[in-house]
Amino acid sequence: MRTEKDHIGEMTIPADALYGIHSARAVLNFPDRTPFHEAWYRALGKVKLACYLTCREYQRNLEKKFTRAEIDGARARMIEERVLDSLIAGAGEVAEGGLRDHFIVPALCGGAGTSINMNANEIIANRALLLLGHKPGSYDIVDPVDHANIFQSTNDVIPTSLRLALMEKFDGLEKSINLLRESIEAIEKKEYDSLRIGYTQMQEAVPTSFGRLFSSYSSALSRDWWRLTRCHERIKSVNLGGSALGTGLTVPRYVIFRVTAVLREITGRPVTRAENLGDATSNLDSLVEVHAILKAHAVNLEKMAGDMRMIAADLSSIKGVAIPARQVGSSIMPGKINPVIPEYVIGLCRRVYANDSLVAGLCAQGCLELNPYIPVIGHAMLESLDFLAGCGITLTENLVRGLAIDAAAEKGRLMRSPAVATALNPVIGYNKAAGLARLMKDESLDVFEANRRLGLMEESMLAYLLEPGNMLRLGYSVSELLDMQAGSQNKKDEQDG
């Protein structure tokens, strides 16, 4: 064991631990054990790396312009090159996800992320010590604050690393959306003319097709993708270099104007220095906007999953759709298969809605120059991104790609459904169509038999009107009605001939 001190007191720390007293206090103060998000951890390593690389640039420029005596006389903060190199190496390991076992601060904590920042500082400082041949805790050589936190504040590195982590998570969600959309579009194309009953308010309404249904999902996912691509623009402005309040206090001007560019260079992400660093530090409305976009995608996923669950349900005795059997559905009912994929998606979408309320509420709780709730806000946002990306993947792989559509069975249902009568309105009018629908319903007749009893039109005309191409076209014109009359006559002639 080793003993570490802060201005509160002393604590014993395992001798080989790369965390220190600040992290250990946080574990005692914040009993939740939700792990800190790995994407944020890696992003924090990259932000630290950018800070150290910028610091090295700054120091080398100073040495070119001033003598050592002038630098010492100005009392400019300088770090030995070998120490700085070891910090750069340590931050690089964190950026790659290494040393993760030593990050002990939980995801849900108070203090605006100070504990998160200090845990990273302690890991990097102690790793630097090992690289220099010293034991962890030898802070007279490499200190977690004076060295690992050089020209930084919790209030700029934590929000900046969160935005970077969000950008990286956007990639996974974008891929998930596009994979799902491709699978949906394949069904749309294959089943475009496959007729089915359309529903309004859960009641049979008008004829439509599976292609039309899946085209609506495709359009919704296209909007989701478009909105997501705009999220980078919403969060690209960072407050790195702004220090505690965005004033740049304690930070060399060179670092303020250079560090964001270095971060952009090492990550390839479109981060830019905020024009108003104080605004970027205190106001998190851009995060609220981004999460609202995530919520909109969750709404579309829930709608789609709910539809699939409904149209494949056993509540209807005749189904034209079957969802894949993914696992045994009951420990007591043999042969039962449950719609576990839609249920999973719906449940997680509701978690996203809850996170949206959380993000909005806590972002509004920012006080004057700082929002102290960014650890909880950030975790909720990253959690929502993971939920949504996972939902899209499981919908694609475990539901949509295995969806079985019995087009013939569904067309047969349509022909026995009063809903089909709506397609005849332009020719026979609403009242006659209503009488036809009533007869079909009362006596369980298909549309052809009901028409024979009522004598509303020739069967060839009815058959022509009910062809997919005629029922699925967008509206009609008088010319098309004339064409229908001619087409039905031709069909009659062919039958008579």
GULUMFI-149263 format. One record per residue (C-alpha): residue in three letters; x, z, y. Coordinates in nm, 2 decimals. Layout:
<pts>
<pt ala,<X,Z,Y>>
...
</pts>
This chain:
<pts>
<pt met,<0.00,0.00,0.00>>
<pt arg,<0.10,-0.04,0.36>>
<pt thr,<-0.03,0.13,0.68>>
<pt glu,<-0.15,-0.06,0.98>>
<pt lys,<-0.24,0.07,1.32>>
<pt asp,<-0.47,-0.04,1.60>>
<pt his,<-0.58,0.14,1.91>>
<pt ile,<-0.85,0.31,1.71>>
<pt gly,<-0.63,0.46,1.44>>
<pt glu,<-0.47,0.38,1.11>>
<pt met,<-0.58,0.23,0.77>>
<pt thr,<-0.40,0.16,0.44>>
<pt ile,<-0.40,-0.20,0.33>>
<pt pro,<-0.29,-0.34,-0.01>>
<pt ala,<0.08,-0.43,0.02>>
<pt asp,<0.04,-0.79,-0.08>>
<pt ala,<-0.28,-0.86,0.12>>
<pt leu,<-0.26,-1.12,0.39>>
<pt tyr,<-0.55,-0.97,0.57>>
<pt gly,<-0.50,-0.66,0.79>>
<pt ile,<-0.66,-0.37,0.96>>
<pt his,<-0.90,-0.58,1.18>>
<pt ser,<-1.05,-0.75,0.87>>
<pt ala,<-1.07,-0.42,0.67>>
<pt arg,<-1.26,-0.25,0.95>>
<pt ala,<-1.51,-0.55,0.96>>
<pt val,<-1.58,-0.52,0.59>>
<pt leu,<-1.67,-0.15,0.64>>
<pt asn,<-1.89,-0.23,0.95>>
<pt phe,<-2.08,-0.53,0.81>>
<pt pro,<-2.20,-0.45,0.46>>
<pt asp,<-2.35,-0.79,0.38>>
<pt arg,<-2.14,-0.98,0.14>>
<pt thr,<-2.24,-1.34,0.20>>
<pt pro,<-1.92,-1.54,0.19>>
<pt phe,<-1.79,-1.70,0.50>>
<pt his,<-1.86,-2.07,0.49>>
<pt glu,<-1.56,-2.27,0.35>>
<pt ala,<-1.61,-2.56,0.59>>
<pt trp,<-1.59,-2.33,0.89>>
<pt tyr,<-1.29,-2.16,0.74>>
<pt arg,<-1.11,-2.49,0.70>>
<pt ala,<-1.22,-2.60,1.05>>
<pt leu,<-1.08,-2.27,1.19>>
<pt gly,<-0.75,-2.35,1.03>>
<pt lys,<-0.74,-2.69,1.20>>
<pt val,<-0.82,-2.54,1.54>>
<pt lys,<-0.54,-2.29,1.50>>
<pt leu,<-0.31,-2.57,1.39>>
<pt ala,<-0.40,-2.77,1.70>>
<pt cys,<-0.33,-2.46,1.92>>
<pt tyr,<0.02,-2.41,1.76>>
<pt leu,<0.11,-2.77,1.78>>
<pt thr,<0.01,-2.78,2.15>>
<pt cys,<0.20,-2.46,2.21>>
<pt arg,<0.52,-2.62,2.06>>
<pt glu,<0.47,-2.92,2.29>>
<pt tyr,<0.43,-2.69,2.59>>
<pt gln,<0.74,-2.49,2.51>>
<pt arg,<0.95,-2.80,2.46>>
<pt asn,<0.83,-2.94,2.79>>
<pt leu,<0.92,-2.61,2.96>>
<pt glu,<1.27,-2.62,2.81>>
<pt lys,<1.32,-2.97,2.95>>
<pt lys,<1.21,-2.88,3.30>>
<pt phe,<1.34,-2.53,3.34>>
<pt thr,<1.65,-2.33,3.25>>
<pt arg,<1.61,-2.04,3.01>>
<pt ala,<1.68,-1.80,3.30>>
<pt glu,<1.39,-1.96,3.50>>
<pt ile,<1.16,-1.94,3.20>>
<pt asp,<1.25,-1.57,3.14>>
<pt gly,<1.22,-1.50,3.52>>
<pt ala,<0.87,-1.64,3.52>>
<pt arg,<0.79,-1.43,3.21>>
<pt ala,<0.63,-1.73,3.05>>
<pt arg,<0.51,-1.65,2.70>>
<pt met,<0.73,-1.82,2.45>>
<pt ile,<0.75,-1.80,2.06>>
<pt glu,<1.06,-1.86,1.87>>
<pt glu,<1.06,-2.21,1.72>>
<pt arg,<1.11,-2.08,1.36>>
<pt val,<0.81,-1.84,1.40>>
<pt leu,<0.60,-2.12,1.55>>
<pt asp,<0.69,-2.35,1.26>>
<pt ser,<0.58,-2.08,1.01>>
<pt leu,<0.25,-2.04,1.20>>
<pt ile,<0.20,-2.41,1.19>>
<pt ala,<0.26,-2.41,0.81>>
<pt gly,<0.03,-2.12,0.76>>
<pt ala,<-0.25,-2.28,0.96>>
<pt gly,<-0.20,-2.60,0.77>>
<pt glu,<-0.27,-2.41,0.44>>
<pt val,<-0.59,-2.26,0.59>>
<pt ala,<-0.70,-2.60,0.71>>
<pt glu,<-0.66,-2.72,0.34>>
<pt gly,<-0.87,-2.43,0.22>>
<pt gly,<-0.58,-2.23,0.09>>
<pt leu,<-0.54,-1.85,0.11>>
<pt arg,<-0.92,-1.82,0.09>>
<pt asp,<-0.91,-1.51,-0.12>>
<pt his,<-0.76,-1.32,0.17>>
<pt phe,<-1.06,-1.40,0.40>>
<pt ile,<-1.27,-1.09,0.35>>
<pt val,<-1.49,-1.08,0.66>>
<pt pro,<-1.85,-1.17,0.56>>
<pt ala,<-2.04,-1.46,0.71>>
<pt leu,<-2.29,-1.24,0.88>>
<pt cys,<-2.12,-1.02,1.13>>
<pt gly,<-2.14,-0.90,1.49>>
<pt gly,<-1.89,-0.93,1.77>>
<pt ala,<-1.92,-1.30,1.86>>
<pt gly,<-1.68,-1.38,1.58>>
<pt thr,<-1.39,-1.16,1.67>>
<pt ser,<-1.36,-1.03,1.31>>
<pt ile,<-1.36,-1.39,1.19>>
<pt asn,<-1.09,-1.49,1.43>>
<pt met,<-0.88,-1.18,1.35>>
<pt asn,<-0.90,-1.23,0.98>>
<pt ala,<-0.77,-1.59,1.03>>
<pt asn,<-0.50,-1.46,1.26>>
<pt glu,<-0.39,-1.19,1.01>>
<pt ile,<-0.38,-1.44,0.72>>
<pt ile,<-0.17,-1.69,0.92>>
<pt ala,<0.06,-1.43,1.06>>
<pt asn,<0.12,-1.27,0.72>>
<pt arg,<0.17,-1.60,0.55>>
<pt ala,<0.42,-1.69,0.83>>
<pt leu,<0.60,-1.37,0.75>>
<pt leu,<0.63,-1.46,0.38>>
<pt leu,<0.76,-1.80,0.47>>
<pt leu,<1.02,-1.64,0.69>>
<pt gly,<1.12,-1.41,0.40>>
<pt his,<0.95,-1.09,0.53>>
<pt lys,<0.68,-0.87,0.39>>
<pt pro,<0.32,-0.88,0.51>>
<pt gly,<0.26,-0.63,0.78>>
<pt ser,<0.59,-0.68,0.96>>
<pt tyr,<0.42,-0.75,1.28>>
<pt asp,<0.73,-0.68,1.49>>
<pt ile,<0.84,-1.02,1.37>>
<pt val,<0.51,-1.22,1.36>>
<pt asp,<0.21,-1.05,1.52>>
<pt pro,<-0.16,-1.15,1.45>>
<pt val,<-0.25,-1.12,1.82>>
<pt asp,<0.07,-1.20,2.02>>
<pt his,<0.17,-1.48,1.80>>
<pt ala,<-0.11,-1.61,1.57>>
<pt asn,<-0.36,-1.59,1.86>>
<pt ile,<-0.13,-1.74,2.12>>
<pt phe,<-0.32,-1.90,2.41>>
<pt gln,<-0.65,-1.85,2.23>>
<pt ser,<-0.97,-1.64,2.24>>
<pt thr,<-1.23,-1.57,1.99>>
<pt asn,<-1.47,-1.72,2.24>>
<pt asp,<-1.32,-2.06,2.23>>
<pt val,<-1.17,-2.10,1.88>>
<pt ile,<-1.48,-1.98,1.70>>
<pt pro,<-1.74,-2.21,1.87>>
<pt thr,<-1.50,-2.50,1.86>>
<pt ser,<-1.43,-2.46,1.49>>
<pt leu,<-1.80,-2.43,1.42>>
<pt arg,<-1.87,-2.76,1.60>>
<pt leu,<-1.59,-2.92,1.40>>
<pt ala,<-1.73,-2.78,1.07>>
<pt leu,<-2.08,-2.92,1.16>>
<pt met,<-1.93,-3.26,1.22>>
<pt glu,<-1.77,-3.26,0.88>>
<pt lys,<-2.09,-3.15,0.72>>
<pt phe,<-2.28,-3.43,0.89>>
<pt asp,<-2.09,-3.67,0.67>>
<pt gly,<-2.23,-3.52,0.35>>
<pt leu,<-2.58,-3.52,0.48>>
<pt glu,<-2.56,-3.88,0.61>>
<pt lys,<-2.44,-3.99,0.26>>
<pt ser,<-2.73,-3.79,0.10>>
<pt ile,<-2.99,-3.96,0.33>>
<pt asn,<-2.85,-4.31,0.26>>
<pt leu,<-2.84,-4.26,-0.11>>
<pt leu,<-3.20,-4.14,-0.11>>
<pt arg,<-3.31,-4.42,0.11>>
<pt glu,<-3.15,-4.68,-0.11>>
<pt ser,<-3.33,-4.55,-0.41>>
<pt ile,<-3.66,-4.54,-0.22>>
<pt glu,<-3.61,-4.89,-0.10>>
<pt ala,<-3.55,-5.01,-0.45>>
<pt ile,<-3.89,-4.88,-0.55>>
<pt glu,<-4.05,-5.02,-0.24>>
<pt lys,<-3.92,-5.37,-0.32>>
<pt lys,<-4.00,-5.35,-0.69>>
<pt glu,<-4.36,-5.21,-0.64>>
<pt tyr,<-4.45,-5.38,-0.32>>
<pt asp,<-4.76,-5.55,-0.47>>
<pt ser,<-4.85,-5.28,-0.72>>
<pt leu,<-5.19,-5.17,-0.61>>
<pt arg,<-5.30,-4.81,-0.59>>
<pt ile,<-5.56,-4.59,-0.42>>
<pt gly,<-5.47,-4.47,-0.08>>
<pt tyr,<-5.59,-4.12,0.02>>
<pt thr,<-5.69,-3.95,0.34>>
<pt gln,<-5.76,-3.58,0.34>>
<pt met,<-5.70,-3.58,-0.04>>
<pt gln,<-6.00,-3.81,-0.09>>
<pt glu,<-5.99,-4.17,-0.22>>
<pt ala,<-5.99,-4.39,0.09>>
<pt val,<-5.87,-4.75,0.09>>
<pt pro,<-5.67,-4.98,-0.13>>
<pt thr,<-5.29,-4.98,-0.07>>
<pt ser,<-4.98,-5.02,-0.28>>
<pt phe,<-4.69,-4.82,-0.41>>
<pt gly,<-4.46,-5.04,-0.20>>
<pt arg,<-4.65,-4.94,0.11>>
<pt leu,<-4.62,-4.57,0.02>>
<pt phe,<-4.25,-4.59,-0.04>>
<pt ser,<-4.19,-4.80,0.27>>
<pt ser,<-4.32,-4.51,0.47>>
<pt tyr,<-4.06,-4.28,0.31>>
<pt ser,<-3.79,-4.53,0.38>>
<pt ser,<-3.89,-4.56,0.75>>
<pt ala,<-3.89,-4.18,0.78>>
<pt leu,<-3.54,-4.16,0.63>>
<pt ser,<-3.42,-4.43,0.86>>
<pt arg,<-3.52,-4.22,1.15>>
<pt asp,<-3.35,-3.92,1.00>>
<pt trp,<-3.03,-4.11,0.96>>
<pt trp,<-3.05,-4.24,1.32>>
<pt arg,<-3.11,-3.90,1.46>>
<pt leu,<-2.82,-3.75,1.26>>
<pt thr,<-2.58,-4.01,1.39>>
<pt arg,<-2.65,-3.89,1.74>>
<pt cys,<-2.57,-3.53,1.65>>
<pt his,<-2.19,-3.59,1.70>>
<pt glu,<-2.27,-3.68,2.06>>
<pt arg,<-2.46,-3.36,2.10>>
<pt ile,<-2.18,-3.13,1.99>>
<pt lys,<-1.86,-3.31,2.06>>
<pt ser,<-1.79,-3.12,2.38>>
<pt val,<-1.58,-2.81,2.30>>
<pt asn,<-1.46,-2.52,2.51>>
<pt leu,<-1.11,-2.49,2.35>>
<pt gly,<-0.86,-2.38,2.60>>
<pt gly,<-1.13,-2.20,2.81>>
<pt ser,<-1.02,-1.86,2.67>>
<pt ala,<-1.27,-1.57,2.70>>
<pt leu,<-1.52,-1.70,2.96>>
<pt gly,<-1.43,-2.07,3.00>>
<pt thr,<-1.21,-1.99,3.30>>
<pt gly,<-0.88,-2.06,3.12>>
<pt leu,<-0.75,-1.71,3.21>>
<pt thr,<-0.43,-1.64,3.02>>
<pt val,<-0.38,-2.00,2.91>>
<pt pro,<-0.13,-2.24,3.05>>
<pt arg,<-0.29,-2.54,3.23>>
<pt tyr,<-0.09,-2.77,3.01>>
<pt val,<-0.25,-2.62,2.70>>
<pt ile,<-0.60,-2.64,2.85>>
<pt phe,<-0.57,-3.01,2.92>>
<pt arg,<-0.39,-3.10,2.60>>
<pt val,<-0.52,-2.89,2.31>>
<pt thr,<-0.85,-3.07,2.26>>
<pt ala,<-0.67,-3.41,2.24>>
<pt val,<-0.44,-3.26,1.97>>
<pt leu,<-0.74,-3.14,1.78>>
<pt arg,<-0.89,-3.49,1.80>>
<pt glu,<-0.56,-3.64,1.68>>
<pt ile,<-0.53,-3.42,1.37>>
<pt thr,<-0.89,-3.43,1.27>>
<pt gly,<-1.01,-3.78,1.37>>
<pt arg,<-1.32,-3.62,1.50>>
<pt pro,<-1.46,-3.72,1.84>>
<pt val,<-1.41,-3.38,2.01>>
<pt thr,<-1.37,-3.38,2.39>>
<pt arg,<-1.30,-3.10,2.64>>
<pt ala,<-1.62,-2.99,2.80>>
<pt glu,<-1.64,-3.07,3.17>>
<pt asn,<-1.78,-2.72,3.23>>
<pt leu,<-1.60,-2.48,3.00>>
<pt gly,<-1.80,-2.18,3.11>>
<pt asp,<-2.13,-2.36,3.03>>
<pt ala,<-1.99,-2.46,2.69>>
<pt thr,<-1.90,-2.10,2.62>>
<pt ser,<-2.22,-1.94,2.73>>
<pt asn,<-2.49,-2.19,2.65>>
<pt leu,<-2.57,-2.31,2.29>>
<pt asp,<-2.87,-2.52,2.35>>
<pt ser,<-2.69,-2.82,2.20>>
<pt leu,<-2.69,-2.63,1.87>>
<pt val,<-3.06,-2.57,1.90>>
<pt glu,<-3.11,-2.95,1.95>>
<pt val,<-2.90,-3.04,1.65>>
<pt his,<-3.08,-2.79,1.42>>
<pt ala,<-3.42,-2.93,1.54>>
<pt ile,<-3.30,-3.27,1.41>>
<pt leu,<-3.22,-3.10,1.08>>
<pt lys,<-3.56,-2.95,1.07>>
<pt ala,<-3.72,-3.29,1.13>>
<pt his,<-3.54,-3.42,0.82>>
<pt ala,<-3.65,-3.12,0.62>>
<pt val,<-4.01,-3.20,0.72>>
<pt asn,<-3.98,-3.56,0.59>>
<pt leu,<-3.82,-3.43,0.26>>
<pt glu,<-4.09,-3.18,0.21>>
<pt lys,<-4.36,-3.44,0.27>>
<pt met,<-4.20,-3.67,0.02>>
<pt ala,<-4.15,-3.40,-0.24>>
<pt gly,<-4.50,-3.27,-0.19>>
<pt asp,<-4.64,-3.62,-0.24>>
<pt met,<-4.45,-3.68,-0.56>>
<pt arg,<-4.56,-3.34,-0.69>>
<pt met,<-4.92,-3.42,-0.61>>
<pt ile,<-4.95,-3.78,-0.75>>
<pt ala,<-4.78,-3.68,-1.07>>
<pt ala,<-4.99,-3.36,-1.12>>
<pt asp,<-5.22,-3.30,-1.42>>
<pt leu,<-5.51,-3.22,-1.19>>
<pt ser,<-5.60,-3.59,-1.23>>
<pt ser,<-5.69,-3.70,-1.58>>
<pt ile,<-5.54,-4.05,-1.53>>
<pt lys,<-5.21,-4.08,-1.36>>
<pt gly,<-5.02,-4.39,-1.26>>
<pt val,<-4.70,-4.20,-1.18>>
<pt ala,<-4.48,-3.97,-1.40>>
<pt ile,<-4.18,-3.77,-1.27>>
<pt pro,<-3.88,-3.72,-1.49>>
<pt ala,<-3.87,-3.43,-1.73>>
<pt arg,<-3.57,-3.24,-1.61>>
<pt gln,<-3.61,-2.91,-1.80>>
<pt val,<-3.84,-2.71,-2.03>>
<pt gly,<-4.12,-2.57,-1.81>>
<pt ser,<-4.23,-2.26,-1.98>>
<pt ser,<-4.11,-1.98,-2.21>>
<pt ile,<-4.46,-1.95,-2.36>>
<pt met,<-4.64,-2.28,-2.33>>
<pt pro,<-4.48,-2.54,-2.57>>
<pt gly,<-4.42,-2.88,-2.43>>
<pt lys,<-4.49,-2.79,-2.07>>
<pt ile,<-4.28,-2.97,-1.80>>
<pt asn,<-4.29,-2.85,-1.44>>
<pt pro,<-4.21,-3.05,-1.12>>
<pt val,<-3.90,-2.83,-1.06>>
<pt ile,<-3.73,-3.08,-0.83>>
<pt pro,<-4.01,-3.11,-0.57>>
<pt glu,<-4.05,-2.73,-0.59>>
<pt tyr,<-3.69,-2.68,-0.53>>
<pt val,<-3.69,-2.91,-0.23>>
<pt ile,<-4.00,-2.76,-0.08>>
<pt gly,<-3.86,-2.41,-0.11>>
<pt leu,<-3.53,-2.50,0.06>>
<pt cys,<-3.70,-2.70,0.33>>
<pt arg,<-3.89,-2.38,0.42>>
<pt arg,<-3.55,-2.20,0.44>>
<pt val,<-3.44,-2.47,0.69>>
<pt tyr,<-3.75,-2.40,0.90>>
<pt ala,<-3.67,-2.03,0.90>>
<pt asn,<-3.31,-2.10,1.00>>
<pt asp,<-3.45,-2.32,1.28>>
<pt ser,<-3.64,-2.02,1.42>>
<pt leu,<-3.33,-1.80,1.38>>
<pt val,<-3.10,-2.05,1.56>>
<pt ala,<-3.34,-2.10,1.85>>
<pt gly,<-3.40,-1.72,1.89>>
<pt leu,<-3.04,-1.62,1.87>>
<pt cys,<-2.92,-1.90,2.10>>
<pt ala,<-3.17,-1.78,2.35>>
<pt gln,<-3.02,-1.43,2.32>>
<pt gly,<-2.69,-1.54,2.47>>
<pt cys,<-2.61,-1.29,2.75>>
<pt leu,<-2.45,-1.40,3.08>>
<pt glu,<-2.11,-1.56,2.99>>
<pt leu,<-2.12,-1.53,2.61>>
<pt asn,<-2.35,-1.55,2.30>>
<pt pro,<-2.24,-1.27,2.06>>
<pt tyr,<-2.45,-1.41,1.77>>
<pt ile,<-2.25,-1.72,1.69>>
<pt pro,<-2.15,-1.60,1.34>>
<pt val,<-2.51,-1.58,1.23>>
<pt ile,<-2.61,-1.90,1.42>>
<pt gly,<-2.32,-2.09,1.27>>
<pt his,<-2.38,-1.97,0.92>>
<pt ala,<-2.75,-2.07,0.94>>
<pt met,<-2.67,-2.42,1.06>>
<pt leu,<-2.41,-2.48,0.79>>
<pt glu,<-2.64,-2.34,0.53>>
<pt ser,<-2.92,-2.58,0.65>>
<pt leu,<-2.68,-2.87,0.62>>
<pt asp,<-2.59,-2.78,0.27>>
<pt phe,<-2.95,-2.73,0.17>>
<pt leu,<-3.06,-3.07,0.30>>
<pt ala,<-2.76,-3.26,0.16>>
<pt gly,<-2.83,-3.10,-0.18>>
<pt cys,<-3.20,-3.17,-0.16>>
<pt gly,<-3.14,-3.54,-0.09>>
<pt ile,<-2.90,-3.57,-0.38>>
<pt thr,<-3.13,-3.40,-0.64>>
<pt leu,<-3.43,-3.60,-0.52>>
<pt thr,<-3.22,-3.92,-0.57>>
<pt glu,<-3.06,-3.84,-0.90>>
<pt asn,<-3.32,-3.62,-1.07>>
<pt leu,<-3.65,-3.76,-0.94>>
<pt val,<-3.66,-4.09,-0.76>>
<pt arg,<-3.43,-4.28,-0.99>>
<pt gly,<-3.63,-4.17,-1.29>>
<pt leu,<-3.98,-4.21,-1.14>>
<pt ala,<-4.21,-4.40,-1.38>>
<pt ile,<-4.49,-4.60,-1.22>>
<pt asp,<-4.77,-4.74,-1.44>>
<pt ala,<-4.89,-5.02,-1.21>>
<pt ala,<-5.15,-5.15,-1.45>>
<pt ala,<-5.31,-4.81,-1.50>>
<pt glu,<-5.32,-4.74,-1.13>>
<pt lys,<-5.47,-5.08,-1.05>>
<pt gly,<-5.74,-5.01,-1.31>>
<pt arg,<-5.82,-4.68,-1.14>>
<pt leu,<-5.84,-4.87,-0.81>>
<pt met,<-6.09,-5.11,-0.95>>
<pt arg,<-6.31,-4.82,-1.06>>
<pt ser,<-6.27,-4.64,-0.73>>
<pt pro,<-6.53,-4.66,-0.45>>
<pt ala,<-6.22,-4.69,-0.22>>
<pt val,<-6.19,-5.05,-0.32>>
<pt ala,<-6.52,-5.13,-0.14>>
<pt thr,<-6.34,-5.09,0.20>>
<pt ala,<-6.15,-5.41,0.13>>
<pt leu,<-6.49,-5.60,0.13>>
<pt asn,<-6.60,-5.48,0.47>>
<pt pro,<-6.49,-5.80,0.66>>
<pt val,<-6.71,-6.01,0.43>>
<pt ile,<-7.02,-5.81,0.34>>
<pt gly,<-7.02,-5.55,0.61>>
<pt tyr,<-7.01,-5.17,0.61>>
<pt asn,<-7.36,-5.10,0.48>>
<pt lys,<-7.35,-5.33,0.18>>
<pt ala,<-7.00,-5.21,0.10>>
<pt ala,<-7.13,-4.85,0.12>>
<pt gly,<-7.41,-4.94,-0.13>>
<pt leu,<-7.16,-5.09,-0.36>>
<pt ala,<-6.94,-4.78,-0.34>>
<pt arg,<-7.23,-4.55,-0.41>>
<pt leu,<-7.33,-4.75,-0.72>>
<pt met,<-6.98,-4.74,-0.85>>
<pt lys,<-6.96,-4.37,-0.81>>
<pt asp,<-7.30,-4.28,-0.93>>
<pt glu,<-7.28,-4.49,-1.25>>
<pt ser,<-6.90,-4.49,-1.31>>
<pt leu,<-6.88,-4.87,-1.27>>
<pt asp,<-6.59,-5.09,-1.18>>
<pt val,<-6.63,-5.31,-0.87>>
<pt phe,<-6.70,-5.62,-1.07>>
<pt glu,<-6.99,-5.47,-1.27>>
<pt ala,<-7.13,-5.31,-0.96>>
<pt asn,<-7.12,-5.64,-0.77>>
<pt arg,<-7.29,-5.82,-1.06>>
<pt arg,<-7.58,-5.57,-1.04>>
<pt leu,<-7.61,-5.60,-0.66>>
<pt gly,<-7.54,-5.97,-0.64>>
<pt leu,<-7.34,-5.94,-0.32>>
<pt met,<-7.10,-6.23,-0.38>>
<pt glu,<-6.97,-6.47,-0.64>>
<pt glu,<-6.72,-6.31,-0.88>>
<pt ser,<-6.46,-6.56,-0.79>>
<pt met,<-6.49,-6.46,-0.43>>
<pt leu,<-6.46,-6.09,-0.52>>
<pt ala,<-6.16,-6.16,-0.74>>
<pt tyr,<-5.99,-6.35,-0.46>>
<pt leu,<-6.05,-6.08,-0.20>>
<pt leu,<-5.91,-5.82,-0.44>>
<pt glu,<-5.58,-6.00,-0.49>>
<pt pro,<-5.28,-5.79,-0.37>>
<pt gly,<-5.18,-6.05,-0.11>>
<pt asn,<-5.52,-6.04,0.05>>
<pt met,<-5.56,-5.66,0.04>>
<pt leu,<-5.21,-5.58,0.16>>
<pt arg,<-5.18,-5.81,0.45>>
<pt leu,<-5.18,-5.65,0.80>>
<pt gly,<-5.53,-5.70,0.93>>
<pt tyr,<-5.70,-6.04,0.92>>
<pt ser,<-5.81,-6.34,1.13>>
<pt val,<-6.11,-6.56,1.12>>
<pt ser,<-5.89,-6.84,1.00>>
<pt glu,<-5.78,-6.62,0.71>>
<pt leu,<-6.15,-6.55,0.63>>
<pt leu,<-6.21,-6.93,0.61>>
<pt asp,<-5.90,-6.96,0.39>>
<pt met,<-6.05,-6.69,0.16>>
<pt gln,<-6.37,-6.88,0.13>>
<pt ala,<-6.18,-7.19,0.04>>
<pt gly,<-5.95,-7.00,-0.20>>
<pt ser,<-6.24,-6.84,-0.38>>
<pt gln,<-6.41,-7.18,-0.42>>
<pt asn,<-6.09,-7.32,-0.57>>
<pt lys,<-6.08,-7.03,-0.81>>
<pt lys,<-6.44,-7.09,-0.91>>
<pt asp,<-6.37,-7.46,-0.96>>
<pt glu,<-6.08,-7.38,-1.19>>
<pt gln,<-6.29,-7.14,-1.39>>
<pt asp,<-6.57,-7.39,-1.42>>
<pt gly,<-6.33,-7.67,-1.51>>
</pts>
